[in-house]
Amino acid sequence: MAKGRCRVRWIDLRGAALDQPFFSASVSAFIRDHDDPEMLETGEGALLDGMNEARTVQPAAFIFHVSRCGSTIVSNLMQRLPDTVVISEAQPVSAALWSYGGDQLPPRLRPWKKMQPKLLEALVWHYGKTGNKLIVKFNSWNVRLLPMIREIWPSTPVLLIYRDPVEVLASLIKTPPQWAAFFSDPGSWPLMTGRKKPSGSLPEFYANALRQWFSIACRNAAGLILLDYADINPENLLTLCMLQGGGDPATIRPAIESVLAVHSKSGNKEPFVREGPGVPGMKGIDADAGASRVQGIAGAAGRLFRQLRSLTRQQGMFIPAVNQTPASQGNP
């Protein structure tokens, strides 16, 4: 999307395994293995023309997360369930969730807030029209749009995976995520962090983003399925699989053991090692010039994390749709 134009690139993925940790990696593997298959580029019209049929696809589940919290373990496992397609952090989905200026949009996509749900419905329809159960895993910053997604698909189960934000922050400092590139684009700050003022440092940018994501999670906790990184274990993973109609537990348990045995993003090349409070990179917060600000923001995110953690401990993973706990009221 740029300079008033929207370009959509199409590729026929029938027969593609879609078994990589991320959608883009599966597409790249398909292109590599099929000797440069034909691709078509169109405007947004080709995507929107199917809108009368878009609501015929009801996703089986949505997965949201706060980054570095085990969400890829869960999506990798869901890929192994029968008759299930997992679209993991697909670029077109994030493009439809972005906040564009009017000069970046073609006339047909204005006003943008009105068109966003239609584009998302069209994408889900195209991804899910094979008839298999469709699970969509969103990018971490997409949690900002969680209320809109739930409004479009109110009956689709939503799993939110979270983790102590101090641990997440340490991991982000140690290994910067792709969305760190937004730090150099002031226009992205309101969407990423909820703040118009610039962040003084990259760690502060991360911390502000995490604070916003946890705030949104707390305000929208009612009706969610909540999973803490610390609670990712075989039994909880089995529960999630059974929720998706995973079949015989005896056949699911080996798949669970397999995904827990390797690092979720390494392509099954490295063993999985659970990170904890002492994860390397925490000292990067102290070394930063704005350490006190970063720690203060992380502390605010930590208080919101404890609300979610308390809610999970009281209610279990499945939070009632009508919830009168403090975590769901107002702006924490």
Secondary structure as UniProt FT lines:
FT   TURN            3..4
FT   STRAND          8..11
FT   TURN            14..15
FT   HELIX           23..33
FT   TURN            34..35
FT   STRAND          39..42
FT   HELIX           44..48
FT   TURN            49..50
FT   HELIX           51..56
FT   STRAND          61..65
FT   HELIX           71..78
FT   TURN            79..80
FT   TURN            82..83
FT   STRAND          84..88
FT   HELIX           91..97
FT   HELIX           102..104
FT   HELIX           107..109
FT   HELIX           112..128
FT   TURN            129..130
FT   STRAND          133..137
FT   HELIX           140..145
FT   HELIX           146..152
FT   TURN            154..155
FT   STRAND          158..162
FT   HELIX           165..174
FT   HELIX           178..184
FT   HELIX           186..188
FT   HELIX           189..193
FT   HELIX           202..219
FT   TURN            222..223
FT   STRAND          225..228
FT   HELIX           229..231
FT   HELIX           234..243
FT   TURN            244..245
FT   HELIX           249..260
FT   TURN            264..267
FT   TURN            277..278
FT   TURN            280..282
FT   HELIX           283..287
FT   TURN            289..290
FT   HELIX           291..315
FT   HELIX           326..328
//
